[in-house]
Amino acid sequence: MGEEGTGGTVHLLCLAASSGVPLFCRSSRGGAPARQQLPFSVIGSLNGVHMFGQNLEVQLSSARTENTTVVWKSFHDSITLIVLSSEEGISELRLERLLQMVFGAMVLLVGLEELTNIRNVERLKKDLRASYCLIDSFLGDSELIGDLTQCVDCVIPPEGSLLQEALSRFAEATGTAFVSLVVSGRVVAATEGWWRLGTPEAVLLPWLVGSLPPQTARDYPVYLPHGSPTVPHRLLTLTLLPSLELCLLCGPSPPLSQLYPQLLERCWQPLLDPLRACLPLGPRALPSGFPLHADILGLLLLHLELKRCLFTVEPLGDKEPSPEQRRRLLRNFYTLVTSTHFPPEPGPPEKTEDEVYQAQLPRACYLVLGTEEPGKGVRLVALQLGVRRLLLLLSPQSPSHGLRSLATHTLHALTPLL
């Protein structure tokens, strides 16, 4: 599992599958957008070897060179996405999920019909520019992790029940069942209708809101990749406080003028203090004062049934390693335990011949990076109980023999929250 300080270079290619015409190329270096583009000859070769395999009924999905990992994926026999990453030790699972999110973003902002029935390549290229901001945020060093876990990034507000009640009243007043409160791309509270949104739109919509430049109000056309890939909906966003936005998913009504500013102020002005308490929750995820062990440098809690997660690398002030390194360590550890140790989804044990296998599925694992000596390296531990999976990044002072006990105690403390 790589521990190097930068995320390497990532190139993302999108091509029309039938013609091989490049639709766009996006790149990042060290987690930041890069202007460096791949030569056309390299793009042609990468697509050519993939098409050559398809003609022989061979599916080429991934390849590794000495310093680069390449993953190909075709969607609806119309769009081919290719990603190249030079990050040390990056997993194919992570790159495959990146491509799924990228295609979901394309559908979200362009619609499936335009992608599966390409009539005008130049027009499609122009339309796809609307997705660049969202796609670039997947390639960068994001503070979110839903692109990898396929779970909605959430935070736990101090006065959650109060905000939930206000959200329900606002949804009733506006006549829409799909309303959420989002801070820095993370869901603070949402109506039952919003939580019923399928994957990937449940992850993509708050991520999109968090990736857009600040704006007082928006009326944004979106498609739902799972629920409505060919018929657009309206995504209305209303800024309550900086980085804290109210999001509504609706049809032709209500008009934005009906919501802003009169209805917005009437419903939310009395809750100014609880709303302000949400602002620090972006990077922290948990309310101030929530009891966490001093050795915890970062955590990822997943509810695999609800498809929601809590992710923070800033639970207890400033310590080494840096937040960027912590996020990278937890992301790499997640891909390791997901692809190697834990089943992708929880479920009841199968009967007959699978009973022995199910009984032997691991429930915990840990990893020591650096050395076993106290005070050196970092510790990572993963624990799965039922529908919840917890990953912890711990300081070097945490003894290896106490990792499972610490993880179990932390999971029990977090369970009422998610």
N, C-alpha and C positions, 0 to 999 in steps of 0.2 A: 504494500500500500504506500503510494508515493507521499512524501512529506516535504517536497520541495516548495520553495517560497512563492513561486508564481504558477499561474494556471497554464503556462505554455501558450502556443498559438493554435487558434481554432479557425478553420475555414468551413463555411457552409455554402453548398452549391444547390441550386434549384434548377431543374431542367424539364422541358417538355419531353415526356417519355418516348413519344413516337418519333419526333424529329431530332431530339438531342439538342435543341436550341436552348442556351442558357437563359433563364428568366431573371435570376439575380444571383449575386455572390456577396456574402457578408463575412466579415473577419473580425477576430478579436485577438489581442495579444496581452498576456498578463491580466486578463479580466477586463480590459478596456477596449473600446472599438478601435479598429486598425484600418488604415487605408490600403494596406498591402493586399494585392489581388493575385490570384493564381494565374499563370499564363494560360492562354486558350488551349495550347497543346496539352497541358496537364489535365485541364477540364475534359477535353475530348478523349484523352486516354482513359480517364477514370470512368467516364460514361460508356466508352467503347467496350471495355472489358466486362462491364456489367451487362450490356446488351448482347455481347458475344455469348456469355453464359446462358442468358435467357433463350437465345436461339437454339442452344443445345439442351434446353430444359434443365439447366443447372442454375440454382438460385445462389448468387453470390451475395452474402450478407455482410461479411466483414473480412478485414485483412490487417496484418501487422507488419511493419517494417522495423528496422532497428530503432527508429525514433518517432514513428508516427503510427497511429491507429486510424483505420478508415472503416466507416460503416455506410452501407447503401440501404435504401428502403424506397420501394415504389408504392404509390397510393392510387388506387382505382385505375391502374394501367394507364395513367395520364400524367402523373407528376413523379419525378424521381428526385429524391433528396440524397445528398452525399455530404458527410461530415468527416473532416480530417482533424485530428488533435495530436499535438506533440506533448501533451501533459504526461509526465511520467506515471505509469501504472494506471492510467484511466481505463475504466471497464467498458466493455461493449454494451452492457445493460444501460449505463448512464448515457451513452451516445444514442442508443436506440430510443430511449425515452425523450431525449432532446429532439430527435427527428419527429416523434409523434406530437410533441408540443408545437413544433414549428408548423407542421401541417395543420394542426388544430387552429393555430393563429391565422394561417392563411384562409381557412374556411370561415373563421369568425369574422374577418373583415372584408372578404371578397365574395364568399358564398361558394358552395360546392359545385353548382352548375357551371360557373365560370372556369373552374379548375378541371372539370371532367369533360367539358365540351368546348375546347379552345378554338374559337373562331378567328380571333385576331391576336396574334402573339404580342404585337407592340402595345395594344391596348391593355392586355393582361399585365405586361411588365409595368405599365404606368399605374394600374390599379393596385398592384402588389406593393407599391411604395408605401401605402398606408399601413402595412404590417411591419415595416422595417424597425420602428421604435420598439415594438413588442418583441420582435425576434432578436434584436440586438441585446435586449435585457436578459434573454435566455443565455446568450453567449458570454455575457459579462459576469462579474463577481457579485451576484445578487445576494441580498440578505434573506431572500425567500428560498424555500426548498420544495415547493409544490411541483415544480417542473420535474423533479426527480422522484418524489414519493407518490405523485399523482393524487395527493391529498390537499385539501384546502388549508392554506396557512391561516391560523387563527391567533387571536390574543384573548386574554381573560381580563375583562374590565373590573375595577373594584365594585361598581354598582351595576352589575350585569342585568339583574331583574328589572331595575328601573328603566334602563335603556331598552330592554326587550319589550316592556309594556308600551313605551313611547313609540317604538318602531311599529308595533301592531296597530296602534291608534292611527299613526300616519298612513300605514298601508290601507287601512279601512277608509280613511278620508280621501285618499287618492284613487281608490278603486282598483288597485293592483295587488296581486298576491306575492310579487317578487320584489322584496325590498331588503337592502342590507346596509350596514354601517361599516365603512372600510377605513382603516388607518394605515397609511404607507403600504398598501397592497395586501393587508391582512384583514380578515373579517372579524369585527368586534361583536356584532350581533346580526341576526338575520331572521326573516320570517320562515315559517315552515315551507312555504312555496319555494323560496330561494334555496333552502337546503335540499330540496328534492331535485334541483337541477342535476343533470347527468354529467359524467366525465366526457370531455375535458373542460366544458364551459364553466363548471363550478370553480375550477382552478384558474381558467383563463380570464374571466371577467374581472375579479379583483386585481389580478396581476396587470391587466390592461389599464385599469384605473390608476394603479400605482406607477405605471411607466409613462403616463401622459404628462405633458407640462401642466403646471397649476393653472386652473381656470375656475372662475366663480360658478359657472353652470355650463353643462354640455347637453346636447341632444345628438346622440351618436348612433348611427345604424350598425347593428351587429346581427350576424347569423349565429345560431347555436349548432355547433358541429354534431352534437348528438340529438338534440331535440327538434331543431328546425334548420337544417343545413341549407335549404334553398329559399326559404321565406324569411326576410329580415324582420327583426324586432328593433325597438328603440331602447337604447341604454341612456337613461337620464342620470346625470350626476349633479349634485348640489353641494358646494363646499360649506361646511359648518364652521370649521376652524382650519388653519393651515395643516395640510396632509390628512385631514379627517373629512371624509366625504360620504354623503348619502347617495345610494345607488338604487335606481328603479329600473326594472325590465318590464316593458309594456308594449302595447300595440299603438294604434293611431292616437289614442287618448290616454292620459290627459295631456293638454298642451303645457309646455314648460312655463308659460306665463301664468298658468293657474297655480303652480307650485311656488314660484319665486317672485317676490319675496314674502308675500302675505302669509300663506299657509306654512311655509318653512319657519318663519319667526314665531307664529302662534304655537306651533307644536314643540319647537326645540329651544326657544329662548329661556324657558324656565329651567332647563336642564344644562345650563352653561357650565356649572362646576363639574358634574359627572362627565361631561364631554371633554373638558380640559384634562381630566384625570386619564383620559385615553391616549393623549398625545405621546407620553413617554413609553407607551406599550409597544410602539413599532419595533424597535430592536430588542426590547426586554421580554415581551410576550406575557410575562407574569406580573401581577400587582406588586407594588413596592411593599417590602416587608414580608413577602411570602417566604416561609422557612425552607431554605435549601442548605445543604451541607457546604461548608466553606471550601471543600476540595473541588466542587463542581465548576468547571470552566465553560461548559456548554451542554445543552441537552436537546434531544429530539424525541417528542412523545407522539406516537401515531395511534389513532383509533381506526383500525383497519376496516371496520364495518361502516362507520359513519363517514369515512374518507376525510377526516380532519386531522390536523397536526399542530403541535406547538413546537417552535424552533427558536432557540436563543443561544447566543454565545456571549451574552453580557449579563449574566445573572448576578454577579457579585463584584462589580468594580473592575479596575484595570490590573491585569496580570499578564505575564507572557504565557503562551504565544499570543500574537495579535489576533483581533477578531477575524481577519481574512484567513489566517492560517487555521483558526479553530473551525471556521465554516468548511474549509477544504478537508480537514481531518474528519469531521463528522459526515460530510458527503461521501468521502471515500469509504468510511467505515460502514455507512448505510448500504452502499452498493456491494460491499464484501459480504455482509451478513445476509442481505436479501438474496443474492445470487448463490451463496455457498451454504449457509447454515439454516436459515428459516424458510418455511414455505411462503410463497408470495401472498397468500390469503389464509386467514385462520378458518378452521372448519372442524366439524365433528370427525372423529376418527372413522375411516372407512372400515368396513367389516371384512370377514373372511381373510384372504391371504394378505391384505394390506394392514391388518391390525398390528403385526409386529413392527412394520416399518413406521407406522404412525406413533407407536409407543416410544420409538427411538429418536423421534425428532427432537433436536436440542431446544432447550428453553432459555439457555443463557450462554454467552461466550464473552471472552475478553481478549484484549490485545494490548501488549506493552510495546511502545515505540521508544527506542533508545536503550535503556538498560533496566534490569530488575532492581538495581540499587535504589534505596530510598532517596528521594530528592532529585532524581535524574529521569529524563524522558517524560512521556505522558502515558496515561492509561485510558483505554476505551473499553466500555462494557455495554453489552446489549442483553436485554431481558424481555421475554415475551410471556405474558399471562393472558390467556383468552384472546380478546379482540384488541388488546393493547400491546404495543411494542415500545420500549424505552431504550434510547441510546444515550450514554453519558460520556462526556470528555472530562477527565479528572486530572488534577495536578499531580506532579511527581511524588508529592508527600503521601498520596493515598496508597496504602499497602495493598498488594495484589490479593492477599488472602481475604480482604474485607470488601472486595468489589461487588460481589453478588449481594451481600447483605445491604450495602449502601444503596445499590440499585433497587432492591426490593422495597426498602423503606421509602425511597424517593417515589417509586411508582405508586405505592399506597397513598402517599401524600397528594400526588397529582390526580389520582383517579376521580375524585369528586369534581374536578374542573373539566375533564374531557372524557 
